[in-house]
Amino acid sequence: MCLFCKIVKGEIPSNKVLENDEFLAFHDINPKAPIHILIIPKKHVENFQEVDGETMAKMTPFIQEVAKELELDENGYRLITNNGRDGGQEVMHLHFHLLGGARLKWPHLADSQPKKFI
């Protein structure tokens, strides 16, 4: 069972922001911004490539509600999902990072040269 599934089951504590029958939002334990929330489906989905449209259709208003609850909806926020090992995904359970509470910068993402596309 993955780390986030254990959080959903209550086996590992989390600092919850919002929860409903299908989704959970909680504070990241290693924040990268003044506000850093993880938003997950309670049902195990490995990553964005594996998620179905119905789940995303329901998850979108939940994420918007979290942003509103944290008063990030007017000034803005960043929403990120890392997909797979090369995309930086560390926990293999679909999750979105909602970052806000300050004007966010966009740091250098990789040391490699960009690929040229035809």
VMD Tcl script that draws the C-alpha trace (Angstrom):
set ca {
  {0.00 0.00 0.00}
  {1.42 3.40 -0.96}
  {2.06 6.29 1.42}
  {-0.96 8.31 0.26}
  {-3.30 5.31 0.54}
  {-2.13 4.98 4.16}
  {-2.94 8.66 4.73}
  {-6.42 8.14 3.22}
  {-6.99 5.16 5.55}
  {-5.86 7.19 8.58}
  {-2.83 4.99 9.23}
  {-0.53 7.99 8.79}
  {-1.64 11.39 10.13}
  {-1.98 14.44 7.90}
  {-2.86 18.07 8.36}
  {-6.10 18.09 6.35}
  {-7.41 21.15 4.56}
  {-10.49 19.71 2.87}
  {-11.99 16.27 2.34}
  {-14.99 14.69 0.70}
  {-15.93 11.12 -0.23}
  {-13.56 11.02 -3.22}
  {-10.70 13.47 -2.58}
  {-8.38 14.67 0.14}
  {-6.29 17.86 0.43}
  {-3.58 18.16 3.06}
  {-0.45 20.20 3.82}
  {2.82 18.99 2.29}
  {5.37 18.08 5.00}
  {8.17 19.65 2.91}
  {6.60 22.90 1.66}
  {8.09 24.79 -1.28}
  {5.88 27.86 -0.86}
  {4.10 29.60 2.04}
  {1.07 27.46 1.17}
  {1.80 23.99 -0.25}
  {-1.09 21.55 -0.38}
  {-1.26 18.04 -1.84}
  {-4.55 17.06 -3.44}
  {-5.23 13.38 -4.12}
  {-8.02 11.08 -5.16}
  {-8.84 8.64 -2.37}
  {-8.98 5.84 -4.92}
  {-5.46 4.73 -5.85}
  {-4.46 5.99 -9.29}
  {-0.76 5.74 -10.02}
  {-0.30 8.90 -12.09}
  {-1.86 11.35 -14.53}
  {-1.46 8.95 -17.47}
  {-3.64 6.43 -15.63}
  {-6.46 8.71 -14.44}
  {-9.84 8.57 -16.15}
  {-11.74 11.62 -17.34}
  {-14.57 11.15 -14.86}
  {-12.19 11.37 -11.90}
  {-10.57 14.51 -13.32}
  {-13.97 16.05 -14.00}
  {-14.83 15.62 -10.32}
  {-11.38 16.58 -9.08}
  {-11.34 19.95 -10.86}
  {-14.08 21.59 -8.73}
  {-12.55 20.05 -5.60}
  {-9.19 21.69 -6.38}
  {-10.97 24.99 -7.06}
  {-12.75 24.68 -3.71}
  {-9.43 24.10 -1.92}
  {-7.98 27.23 -3.56}
  {-11.02 29.23 -2.48}
  {-10.89 27.82 1.08}
  {-7.27 29.00 1.35}
  {-8.12 32.38 -0.23}
  {-5.82 31.74 -3.19}
  {-8.53 32.00 -5.82}
  {-8.21 35.75 -6.38}
  {-4.44 36.38 -6.29}
  {-3.49 33.10 -7.93}
  {-1.65 29.88 -7.33}
  {0.37 27.23 -9.12}
  {-1.00 23.75 -9.73}
  {1.52 21.03 -10.59}
  {1.44 17.30 -11.09}
  {4.62 15.33 -11.63}
  {4.13 12.31 -13.84}
  {6.49 9.33 -13.59}
  {10.09 9.13 -12.45}
  {11.52 11.50 -15.09}
  {8.74 13.98 -14.31}
  {9.79 14.06 -10.65}
  {6.98 11.94 -9.20}
  {8.16 10.55 -5.86}
  {4.95 8.97 -4.53}
  {3.30 6.78 -7.15}
  {-0.23 7.96 -6.37}
  {-1.72 10.76 -8.46}
  {-1.37 14.05 -6.62}
  {-1.46 17.72 -7.42}
  {0.68 20.31 -5.66}
  {-1.21 23.55 -5.03}
  {1.31 26.28 -4.22}
  {0.56 29.85 -3.28}
  {0.70 32.56 -0.69}
  {3.43 34.55 -2.47}
  {4.52 35.58 -5.96}
  {6.07 32.33 -7.14}
  {9.23 32.11 -9.23}
  {9.94 29.48 -11.88}
  {13.36 28.01 -11.08}
  {15.56 26.27 -13.58}
  {14.02 22.82 -14.07}
  {16.82 20.76 -15.66}
  {20.52 20.98 -16.40}
  {20.17 19.27 -19.79}
  {19.96 20.98 -23.15}
  {16.43 21.26 -24.57}
  {15.55 18.88 -27.38}
  {14.78 20.29 -30.79}
  {11.42 19.29 -32.15}
  {10.58 18.89 -35.82}
}
mol new
graphics top color blue
foreach p $ca { graphics top sphere $p radius 0.5 }
foreach p [lrange $ca 0 end-1] q [lrange $ca 1 end] { graphics top cylinder $p $q radius 0.2 }
display resetview
